[in-house]
Amino acid sequence: MMRRGYYHPDLEDVLETSIEYLDDIRSPDPPEEFPGRVGYACLSLSLTGVKAGTYTFLQQWYHPHHFYPFRVEAVDRYMNLMNHPLEVRTKHGPP
């Protein structure tokens, strides 16, 4: 699993993030009738001292299905979704 976060630059000093990932079949997770948290991922954001205004957040989670054996090239393909998006040009008119 991969995560990417974009935050408004004005929040750099007031934003704290933490990620929790848990694979534990013994961990309680009510109200479901089956115990355990398998593949449980949680992102927490904490903001303190934020000035009034409008701020942008973007969270992206990737769950690659063919990620192992791990290769850096596989990460690059997912990162390119935002870093170097596919460009498509079309042309229309009389044939």
C-alpha distances in whole Angstrom, upper triangle without the diagonal:
4,7,10,14,17,20,24,25,28,25,24,27,26,23,21,17,15,12,12,10,12,13,17,19,22,20,22,21,24,25,24,26,23,22,19,16,13,9,11,9,12,13,16,19,22,25,28,31,30,33,34,32,30,26,23,20,17,13,11,7,6,5,7,9,11,9,11,14,12,14,14,15,12,10,14,14,11,13,16,15,17,18,20,20,22,26,28,32,34,38,41,44,47,46
4,7,10,14,17,20,22,25,22,21,24,24,20,18,15,14,11,12,11,14,16,20,22,25,23,25,23,26,27,26,29,27,25,22,18,16,13,13,11,12,12,16,17,21,23,26,29,28,31,31,30,27,23,20,17,14,11,8,6,5,7,8,12,13,10,13,15,12,13,12,14,11,9,11,12,9,10,13,13,14,15,17,18,20,24,26,30,33,36,39,43,46,45
4,7,10,13,17,18,21,19,18,21,20,17,15,12,11,9,12,12,15,17,21,23,26,23,25,23,26,27,26,29,27,26,23,19,18,14,14,10,11,10,13,14,17,19,23,26,24,27,28,26,23,20,17,13,11,7,6,5,6,9,11,15,16,14,17,19,16,17,15,16,14,11,13,14,10,10,13,13,13,14,17,17,20,23,26,30,32,36,39,42,45,45
4,7,10,14,15,18,16,15,19,19,15,15,12,12,11,14,15,19,21,24,27,29,27,28,26,29,30,29,32,31,29,26,23,21,18,17,13,13,11,14,14,17,18,22,24,22,24,25,23,21,17,14,11,8,6,5,7,8,12,14,17,19,16,19,21,18,18,16,17,15,12,13,13,10,9,12,11,10,11,15,15,18,21,24,28,31,34,37,40,44,44
4,7,10,12,15,13,12,15,15,12,12,10,11,11,15,16,20,23,26,29,30,28,29,27,29,30,30,33,32,30,27,24,23,20,18,15,13,10,12,11,14,15,18,20,18,21,21,20,17,13,11,7,6,5,6,9,12,15,17,21,22,20,23,25,22,22,19,20,19,15,16,17,14,12,14,13,11,13,16,17,20,23,26,29,32,35,38,41,45,45
4,7,9,12,11,11,14,14,12,13,12,14,15,18,20,24,26,30,32,34,31,32,30,32,32,33,36,35,34,31,27,27,23,22,18,17,13,14,12,15,15,18,19,17,19,19,17,14,11,8,6,5,7,9,12,14,18,20,24,25,23,26,28,25,24,21,22,21,17,17,18,15,13,15,14,11,12,16,16,20,22,25,28,30,34,36,40,43,44
4,6,8,7,8,11,11,9,11,11,14,15,19,21,25,28,31,34,35,32,33,30,32,33,34,37,36,35,32,29,28,25,23,20,17,14,14,11,12,12,15,16,13,15,16,14,12,8,6,5,7,9,12,15,18,21,23,27,29,27,30,31,28,27,25,26,25,21,21,22,19,16,18,17,14,15,19,19,23,25,28,30,33,36,39,42,46,46
4,6,6,8,11,11,10,13,14,17,19,23,25,29,32,34,37,38,35,36,33,35,36,37,40,39,38,36,32,32,29,27,23,21,17,16,13,14,12,14,15,12,12,13,11,9,6,5,7,9,12,15,18,21,25,27,30,32,30,33,35,31,31,28,28,28,24,24,25,22,19,21,20,16,17,20,21,24,26,28,31,33,36,39,42,46,47
4,5,6,9,10,10,13,14,18,20,24,26,30,33,36,39,40,37,38,36,37,38,39,43,42,41,38,34,34,31,29,25,23,19,18,15,15,13,15,15,12,13,14,13,12,9,9,10,12,15,17,21,23,27,29,32,34,31,34,35,32,31,28,29,28,25,24,26,23,20,21,21,18,18,21,22,26,27,30,32,35,38,41,44,47,48
4,6,7,8,9,13,15,19,21,25,28,31,35,37,40,41,38,38,36,38,39,40,43,43,41,39,35,36,33,30,27,24,20,19,15,14,12,12,11,9,9,11,10,10,8,10,12,14,17,20,23,26,29,32,35,37,34,37,38,35,34,31,32,32,28,28,29,27,24,25,25,21,21,25,26,29,30,33,35,38,41,43,46,50,51
4,6,5,6,9,11,15,18,22,25,28,31,34,37,37,34,35,33,34,35,37,40,39,38,35,32,32,29,27,23,21,17,15,11,11,8,9,10,8,9,12,11,11,8,10,10,13,15,18,21,24,27,30,33,35,32,35,36,33,33,30,31,30,27,27,28,25,23,25,24,21,22,25,26,30,31,34,36,39,42,44,48,51,52
4,6,6,9,11,14,17,21,24,27,31,33,36,37,34,35,33,35,36,37,41,40,38,35,32,32,29,27,23,21,17,15,12,12,10,11,12,11,12,15,15,14,12,12,12,14,16,18,21,24,27,29,32,34,31,33,35,31,31,28,29,29,25,25,27,25,22,24,24,21,21,24,26,29,31,34,37,40,43,45,49,52,53
4,6,8,12,15,18,22,25,28,32,34,37,37,34,35,34,36,37,38,42,41,39,36,33,33,31,28,25,22,18,16,13,11,9,9,9,9,12,15,15,16,14,15,15,17,19,22,24,27,29,32,35,37,34,36,37,34,33,31,32,32,28,28,31,28,25,27,27,24,24,28,29,33,35,38,40,43,47,49,52,56,57
4,7,10,14,17,20,24,27,30,32,35,36,32,33,31,33,34,36,39,38,36,34,31,32,29,27,23,20,16,14,10,8,6,5,6,7,10,13,14,14,12,14,14,17,18,21,23,26,29,31,35,37,34,36,38,34,34,32,34,33,29,30,31,28,26,28,28,25,26,29,30,34,36,39,41,44,47,49,53,56,57
4,7,10,13,17,20,23,27,29,32,32,29,30,28,30,31,32,36,35,33,31,27,28,26,23,19,16,13,10,7,6,5,7,9,9,12,14,15,15,12,12,11,14,14,17,19,22,25,28,31,33,30,33,34,31,31,29,31,30,26,27,28,25,23,26,25,22,23,27,28,31,33,36,39,42,45,47,51,54,55
4,7,10,14,17,20,24,26,29,29,26,27,25,27,29,30,34,33,30,28,25,25,23,20,17,14,11,8,6,5,7,9,12,12,16,18,18,18,15,15,13,15,14,17,18,21,24,26,30,31,29,31,32,29,30,27,29,28,25,26,28,25,23,26,25,23,24,28,28,32,34,37,40,43,47,49,52,56,56
4,7,10,14,17,20,23,26,26,23,24,23,25,27,27,31,29,27,25,21,22,19,17,13,11,7,6,5,6,9,12,15,15,18,20,20,19,16,15,12,13,12,14,15,18,20,23,26,28,25,27,29,26,27,25,27,25,22,23,25,22,20,23,23,21,22,26,26,30,32,35,38,41,45,47,51,54,54
4,7,10,13,17,19,22,23,20,21,20,23,24,25,28,27,24,21,18,19,16,14,11,8,6,5,7,9,12,15,18,18,22,24,24,22,19,18,15,15,13,15,14,17,19,21,24,26,23,25,27,24,25,24,26,24,21,23,25,22,21,24,24,22,23,27,28,31,34,37,40,43,46,49,52,56,56
4,7,10,14,16,19,20,17,19,18,21,22,23,26,24,22,18,15,15,13,10,7,6,5,6,9,12,15,18,22,21,25,26,26,24,21,19,16,15,12,13,12,14,15,18,21,23,20,22,24,21,23,22,24,22,19,22,23,19,19,23,22,21,23,26,26,29,33,35,39,41,45,47,51,54,54
4,7,10,12,16,16,14,15,15,18,20,20,22,21,18,15,12,12,10,8,6,5,7,8,12,14,18,21,24,24,28,29,29,27,24,23,19,18,15,15,13,15,16,18,20,23,20,21,23,21,23,23,25,23,20,23,24,21,21,25,24,24,26,29,29,32,35,38,41,44,47,49,53,56,56
4,7,10,13,15,12,15,14,17,19,19,21,19,16,13,9,9,7,6,5,7,9,12,15,18,21,24,28,28,31,32,32,30,27,25,21,20,16,16,13,14,13,16,18,20,18,18,20,19,21,22,24,21,19,22,23,20,21,24,24,24,26,28,29,31,34,37,41,43,47,49,53,56,55
4,6,9,11,9,12,11,15,17,16,18,16,13,9,6,7,6,5,7,9,12,14,18,20,24,27,31,31,34,35,35,33,30,28,24,23,19,19,16,17,15,18,19,21,19,19,21,20,23,24,26,23,22,25,26,23,24,28,27,27,29,32,32,34,37,40,43,46,49,51,55,58,58
4,7,9,9,12,12,16,18,16,17,14,12,8,6,4,5,6,9,12,15,18,21,24,28,31,34,34,38,39,38,36,33,31,27,26,22,21,17,18,15,17,18,20,18,18,20,20,23,24,26,24,22,26,26,24,25,29,28,29,31,33,33,35,38,40,44,46,50,52,56,58,58
4,5,5,9,10,14,16,15,15,12,9,6,5,6,9,9,12,14,18,20,23,26,29,32,36,36,39,40,40,39,36,34,30,29,25,24,21,21,19,21,21,23,22,21,23,23,27,28,30,27,26,30,30,28,29,33,32,33,34,37,37,39,42,44,48,50,54,55,59,62,61
4,6,8,10,13,15,13,13,9,6,4,6,6,10,11,14,17,20,22,26,28,32,35,39,39,42,43,43,41,38,36,32,31,27,26,23,23,21,23,22,24,23,23,25,25,29,30,32,29,29,32,32,30,31,35,34,35,37,39,39,40,44,46,49,51,55,56,60,63,62
4,6,9,12,15,13,13,10,6,5,8,10,13,13,16,18,21,23,26,28,32,35,38,39,42,43,43,42,39,37,34,33,29,29,25,26,24,26,26,28,27,26,28,28,32,33,35,32,32,35,35,33,34,38,37,38,40,42,42,43,47,49,52,54,58,60,63,66,65
4,6,10,12,12,12,10,6,5,6,9,12,11,14,15,18,19,23,25,29,31,35,35,39,39,40,38,36,34,31,30,26,26,23,24,23,25,25,28,27,27,28,28,32,33,35,32,30,34,34,31,33,36,35,35,38,40,40,42,45,47,51,53,56,58,62,64,64
4,6,9,9,10,9,5,6,7,11,14,12,15,15,19,20,23,25,29,31,34,35,38,39,39,38,35,34,31,30,27,27,24,26,24,27,27,30,29,29,31,31,34,35,37,34,33,36,36,33,34,38,36,37,39,42,41,43,46,48,51,53,57,58,62,65,64
4,6,7,9,8,6,6,7,10,12,10,13,13,17,18,21,23,27,29,33,33,36,36,37,35,33,32,28,27,24,25,22,24,22,25,25,28,28,29,31,30,34,34,36,33,31,35,34,31,32,35,34,34,37,39,38,40,43,45,49,50,54,55,59,62,61
3,5,7,8,8,9,10,13,16,13,16,16,19,20,23,25,28,30,34,34,37,37,37,36,34,33,30,29,26,27,24,26,25,28,28,31,31,32,34,34,37,38,39,36,34,37,37,34,35,38,36,36,39,42,40,42,45,47,50,51,55,56,60,62,62
4,6,9,9,11,12,15,17,15,17,17,20,21,24,26,29,32,35,35,38,37,37,36,34,33,30,29,27,27,25,27,25,29,29,32,32,33,36,35,38,39,40,37,35,38,38,34,36,39,36,37,40,42,41,42,45,47,50,51,54,55,59,62,62
4,6,7,9,10,13,15,14,17,18,21,22,26,28,31,34,37,37,40,39,39,37,35,34,31,30,27,27,24,25,23,27,26,30,30,31,33,33,36,37,38,35,34,37,36,33,35,37,35,36,39,41,40,41,44,45,48,50,53,54,57,60,60
4,7,10,12,14,17,16,20,21,24,26,29,31,34,37,40,40,43,43,43,41,39,38,34,33,30,30,27,28,26,29,28,31,31,32,34,35,38,39,40,37,36,39,38,35,37,40,38,39,42,44,42,44,47,48,51,52,56,57,60,63,62
4,7,9,11,14,14,18,19,23,25,28,31,34,37,40,40,43,43,43,41,39,37,34,32,29,28,25,26,24,26,25,28,28,29,31,32,35,36,38,34,34,37,36,33,35,38,36,38,40,42,41,42,45,47,50,51,55,56,59,62,62
4,7,10,13,12,16,18,21,23,27,29,32,35,39,39,42,42,42,40,38,36,33,32,28,28,25,26,23,26,25,28,28,28,30,30,34,35,37,33,33,36,36,33,35,38,36,37,40,42,41,42,46,47,51,52,56,57,61,63,63
4,6,10,9,13,15,19,20,24,27,30,33,37,37,40,40,40,38,36,34,31,29,26,25,22,23,20,23,22,25,24,25,27,27,30,32,33,30,29,33,32,30,31,34,33,34,36,39,38,40,43,45,48,50,54,55,59,61,61
4,6,6,9,11,15,17,21,24,27,30,34,34,37,37,37,35,33,31,27,25,22,21,18,19,17,20,20,22,22,22,24,24,27,28,30,27,26,29,29,26,28,31,30,30,33,35,34,36,40,41,45,47,50,52,56,59,58
4,5,9,12,16,18,22,25,29,32,35,35,38,39,38,36,33,31,27,25,21,20,17,17,14,17,16,19,18,19,21,21,24,26,27,24,23,27,26,24,25,29,27,29,31,33,32,34,37,39,43,45,48,50,54,56,56
4,6,10,13,16,20,23,26,30,33,33,36,36,35,33,30,28,24,22,18,17,13,13,11,13,14,16,15,16,19,18,21,22,24,21,20,23,23,20,22,25,24,25,27,29,29,30,34,36,39,41,45,47,51,53,53
4,7,10,13,17,20,23,26,30,29,33,33,33,31,28,26,22,20,17,16,13,14,13,16,17,19,18,19,22,21,24,24,26,23,21,24,24,21,22,26,24,25,27,30,29,31,35,37,40,42,46,48,51,54,54
4,7,10,14,17,20,23,27,26,30,30,29,27,24,22,18,17,13,13,10,12,11,15,16,19,18,19,22,20,22,22,24,21,19,22,22,19,20,23,22,22,24,27,26,29,32,34,38,40,44,46,49,52,52
4,7,10,13,17,20,23,23,26,27,26,24,21,20,16,15,12,13,11,14,14,18,20,22,21,23,25,23,25,24,26,23,21,24,24,20,21,24,23,22,24,27,27,30,33,35,39,41,44,46,50,53,53
4,7,10,13,17,20,19,23,23,23,21,18,16,13,12,10,11,10,14,15,18,21,24,22,24,26,23,25,24,26,23,20,23,23,20,19,23,21,20,22,26,25,28,31,34,37,39,43,45,49,52,52
4,7,10,13,17,16,20,21,21,20,17,16,13,14,12,14,14,17,19,22,25,27,25,27,29,27,28,27,29,27,23,25,26,23,22,25,24,23,25,28,28,31,34,36,39,42,45,47,51,54,55
4,7,10,13,13,16,17,17,16,14,13,11,12,11,14,15,19,21,24,27,29,27,30,31,29,30,28,30,28,24,26,27,23,22,25,24,22,24,27,27,31,33,36,39,41,45,47,50,54,54
4,7,10,10,14,16,17,16,14,15,13,15,15,18,19,22,25,28,31,33,31,33,35,32,33,31,33,31,28,29,30,27,25,28,27,25,26,30,30,34,36,39,41,44,47,49,53,56,57
4,7,7,10,12,13,14,12,13,12,15,16,19,21,25,27,30,33,35,33,36,37,34,35,33,34,33,29,30,32,28,26,29,28,25,27,30,31,34,36,39,41,44,47,49,52,56,57
4,6,9,12,14,15,14,16,16,19,20,23,25,28,31,34,37,39,37,39,40,37,38,36,38,36,33,34,35,32,30,32,31,29,30,33,34,37,39,42,44,47,50,52,55,59,60
4,6,10,12,14,14,16,17,20,22,25,27,31,34,37,40,42,40,42,43,40,40,38,40,39,35,35,37,34,32,34,33,30,31,34,35,39,40,43,45,48,51,53,56,59,61
4,7,8,10,10,13,14,18,19,23,26,29,32,35,38,40,38,41,42,39,39,37,38,37,33,34,35,32,29,31,30,27,28,32,32,36,37,40,42,44,47,49,52,56,57
4,6,9,10,14,16,19,22,25,28,31,35,37,41,43,41,43,45,42,42,39,40,39,36,36,37,34,31,33,32,28,30,33,33,36,37,40,42,44,47,49,51,55,57
4,7,9,13,15,19,22,25,28,32,35,38,41,43,41,44,46,43,43,40,41,40,36,36,37,34,32,33,32,29,30,33,33,36,37,39,41,43,45,47,50,53,55
4,7,10,13,17,20,23,26,30,33,36,39,41,40,43,45,41,41,38,39,38,34,34,35,32,29,31,29,26,27,30,30,33,33,35,37,39,42,43,46,50,51
4,7,10,14,17,20,23,27,30,33,36,38,37,40,42,39,38,36,36,35,32,31,31,28,26,27,26,22,24,27,26,29,30,32,34,36,38,40,43,46,48
4,7,10,13,17,20,23,27,29,33,35,33,36,38,35,35,32,33,31,28,28,28,25,23,24,23,19,21,24,24,27,28,30,32,34,37,39,42,46,47
4,7,10,13,17,20,23,26,29,31,30,33,35,32,32,29,29,28,25,24,25,22,20,21,19,16,18,21,20,23,24,27,29,31,34,36,39,43,44
4,7,10,13,17,20,23,26,28,27,30,32,29,29,26,27,25,22,22,22,19,17,19,17,14,17,20,19,22,24,27,29,32,35,37,40,44,45
4,7,10,13,17,19,22,24,23,27,29,26,26,23,24,22,19,19,19,15,14,16,14,11,14,17,16,19,21,24,27,29,32,35,38,42,42
4,7,10,13,16,19,22,20,23,25,23,23,21,22,20,17,17,17,14,13,15,13,12,14,17,17,20,22,25,28,30,34,36,40,43,43
4,7,10,12,16,18,17,20,22,20,20,18,19,16,13,15,14,10,10,13,10,10,13,15,15,17,20,23,26,28,32,34,38,41,41
4,7,10,13,15,14,17,20,17,18,17,18,15,12,14,14,10,11,14,12,12,15,17,17,19,22,24,28,30,34,36,40,43,43
4,6,9,12,11,14,16,14,15,15,15,12,10,12,11,8,10,12,11,12,15,16,16,17,21,23,27,29,33,35,39,42,41
4,6,9,9,12,15,13,15,15,15,12,11,14,13,10,12,15,14,16,18,19,18,20,23,25,29,31,35,37,41,43,43
4,6,5,9,12,11,12,13,13,9,9,12,10,9,12,14,13,16,17,18,18,19,22,24,28,30,34,36,40,42,41
4,6,8,11,11,13,15,14,11,12,15,13,12,15,17,16,19,21,21,20,21,24,26,30,31,35,37,41,43,42
4,6,8,9,10,13,12,9,11,14,12,12,15,17,17,20,21,21,21,21,24,26,30,31,35,37,41,43,42
4,6,6,8,10,10,7,8,12,11,11,14,16,16,19,19,20,20,21,25,27,31,33,36,39,43,45,44
3,4,7,11,12,9,11,14,14,14,17,19,20,22,23,23,24,24,28,30,34,36,40,42,46,48,47
4,6,10,11,10,12,15,15,16,18,20,21,24,24,24,25,26,29,31,35,37,41,44,47,49,48
4,7,9,7,9,12,13,13,15,17,19,21,20,21,23,24,27,30,33,36,40,42,46,48,47
4,5,5,7,9,11,12,13,15,17,19,18,19,21,22,25,28,31,34,37,40,44,46,45
4,5,5,6,9,10,11,12,15,17,15,16,18,20,23,26,29,32,36,39,43,45,44
4,5,5,6,9,10,11,13,15,14,14,16,17,20,23,26,29,32,36,39,42,40
4,5,5,7,9,10,12,14,14,14,15,16,20,22,26,29,32,35,39,41,40
4,5,5,6,9,10,12,12,13,14,16,20,23,26,29,33,36,39,42,41
4,5,5,6,9,10,9,10,12,14,17,20,23,27,30,33,37,39,39
4,6,5,7,10,10,9,10,11,15,17,21,24,27,30,34,37,36
4,5,6,8,9,10,10,12,16,18,22,25,28,31,35,38,37
4,5,6,6,8,9,12,15,18,22,25,29,32,35,38,38
4,5,5,5,6,8,12,15,18,22,25,28,32,35,34
4,6,6,5,7,11,14,17,20,24,27,30,33,33
4,6,5,9,12,15,18,21,25,27,31,34,34
4,6,10,12,16,19,22,25,28,32,35,35
4,7,9,12,15,19,22,25,29,32,32
4,6,10,13,16,20,23,26,29,29
4,7,10,13,17,20,23,26,26
4,7,10,14,17,20,23,23
4,7,10,13,17,20,20
4,7,10,14,17,17
4,7,10,13,13
4,7,10,10
4,7,8
4,6
4
